[in-house]
Amino acid sequence: MATEASSVNVRVAKQTHQQLVNLARENGLPMQTILDRAVEAYRRQAFIEALNSDFAALKEKPQDWAEEMEERKLWEQTLADGSEQV
């Protein structure tokens, strides 16, 4: 059973609103859908950037990075153990 999501008002710049209008018209989607997708894409991008930053910091610590590489090798071995569920 689908439920209607609650909503709130958000102020955006006139230019942003016009871009939402244009994108909605071009894609045949409600502005809310365009905005929801944009926020989700931004959330994912921010996550990836933070993850990349964390790995860069880890690489600067040789001992910690070596431990990471060893753990990855252990995980890679599990891929070839024949116990995959299909």
N, C-alpha and C positions, 0 to 999 in steps of 0.2 A: 504494500500500500504506500503510495507516494504521499509525502507530507509537504506542505508549502513551507519554504524556509522563511523565517522572519527577516525583516530588513530594517535598516536605519538609513537616515539621510547622511550624506557625506558631501562636503563642499569641495569643489574642484575648480581650477582656473577655467575661464571661458574657453581658452584654447584647448584644454584637455576635454572639456565637454563636447566641443565641436569635433574633435578627433574621435570621441566615442560615437557620436552621431554618424560620422562618415563610415567608421569601421562597421557599425551595426548595419547600416544601409548596404554597404558593399558585400557583407557576409550573410545578410539575411538573418541576423541574430539579434536578440534583445541587447540593449546596452549593458544590462546587468550581467549577461553571459560574457560579453567582451571584457568587462571589468573583472569578473571573477577569474577568467582565464589569465588575464594580465597579472593579477596579484599572485596567482599560483605559479606562473612562470617566474615572477620576481622572487618568490619564496624559494623555489628550486635553485635559481641562479645564486642567490645569497648562500644557500646551503653548500653548493659546490665550491664557491669561492672560499668559504670558511674552512671546508675540508682541505682544499688545496693549500691554504695558509698553514693549517695544522701539520700537514705532511711536510711542507717546506721547513717548518720549525723542527720537526722530528729528524729530518735529514741533516740538520746542522749539529746533531748530537750523534756522533759516530757509533757509540755503543748502543744507544736506543734504536738507531736505524738498523744496525746489524741484527738486533733481536727481532725487529719487525720483519726483516728479510727471512730469518730462520722460521718464524711463525708462518709466513706465506708458503715456504717450502713444505712445511707440514700439512698445510691445508691443500696444496696442490696434489700431494700424495693421496689424499682422500678421494680425489676425483677419479683416480684410476683403480680404486679398490673393488670395483664391480658391484658395489652395493647401492647404486643409484635406483631410485624408485621412478618408474615411468608411468 
